[in-house]
Amino acid sequence: MSGAPAGIDWPALMRAGIRGLGLRPAEFWALTPAELDLLLGKPAGVAPLRRSRLEALLADYPDDNGETSYE
């Protein structure tokens, strides 16, 4: 057991960075995960909020808690 976190395929990431992108090992290890994702062409940022998730949030956290009166 190597002690590496599960789910991170380091050999594949190293092949993509060093062989695929032509990075030197020091350049590869100096990258942040976000920079590596960007270089590998993965979309940056958070996925947009979809209508179903917005509706779920509105149901969980309604604006009107019964204390507001518009009369």
N, C-alpha and C positions, 0 to 999 in steps of 0.2 A: 504494500500500500504506500503510495507516494505522498499522501497528505494533501494533494491538490483538491480544491473544491470540486464536487461533482457537477457535471454539466459543462465544464470548460474543457474543450478539446484543444489543449495546448499544441500538440503536434500539428493538427490541421491549421490552427491559427499561424503557427510559425512557418509552415509551408506556404500559406497564402501570402504572408508578409515578406518572407525572405526569398522564396522562389518566385512567387507570383508577382509581387510588387518590386522585387529587386532591392529590398532594404537590406542593409548590413545588420547583423545581430544587435549592435548597440543602438541603432536607429529603431529597430523593432521594439526593444525593451524600453526605450525612452518614450514611446507613444502612450497616450492615455487610451482607455477602451473606446471612448467616443471618437478619437482621432483615427484609430484603427478601423472602426466601423465606417467612418466617412471614406477612408481610402479604399475599403473593400466594396464601396457602393451601397451600403445599407442605408435605408432612409433615416435621416436625422430627426430628432424631436419626438414628441409624443403624438400618438395617433389622435385624430380629431374626435371630438365628442359626438357620438351618434345619438340620434333621436331617442332610441330605446334607453340608453344610459341617462340622458337628460330627464326623461320621464320617470325613471327609477329614482333619481336624485330628488326631483320635485315631490314625489310621493313620500320619500324618507324625510325631507326637510321642507315642508310647505311654508310659503311666505306668510300665510294667514294662520296664526295660532289661536284664533278666537278672541284675541284681546283688541283687535283693531276694529274701530267703528267708523264708517264713512258717513254717518247721518249728521 
